Amino acid sequence: ADLVHELAEAAAQAGESKAALLLLNSYLHASPDHAHLPKNGLLAAQLLARSPSGRGSAIKLLRSLQARFQRHTLRAEIDRMLIHLEGGVPPS
């Protein structure tokens, strides 16, 4: 199980998005090659995208995930979210 992801999701659901982002950001920088990085990076991008000021950071993070994890199982979800944030069709 991915404890970081579970804790970040719980924090976000409790209305503590800033705490969730701090946790995820620390994880992303401390564990750049960990197997759960795409899942946690996607969650961080989703949380960032909730505010207009975080939209650019979310796009940057998603582009980084695209470049690093071209064949990951979450790639389609990453692509959909990026298209949505860049003004394309909304994710389904």
Phi, psi and omega in degrees: 000151181259096184297322180300313180297315180298316179295318180294318177298316180298318179297316180296318179293334178274005179086012181254060182298323179297318178295319179298316180293323176299315179298311182295319179298317177299316180297312183299324179280327182278335186230060186294345181245012183287148182299333182270004183301315180300318181295317180287326176295320178296318177298317178299317179297319179298318180291318178299320184291348179293336180243143180304326181288341180264354184301315180297320178294323178296316179297315179300316180296316180297320178296322177296318178296320178302314183293321185275331187233066186292335183242019182285152180296337179270002184303316181297320179292320176299314180299315180300316181293320179296316177301316180299313182292332180273007174096011178275206180290147178292152178296146180262000000 
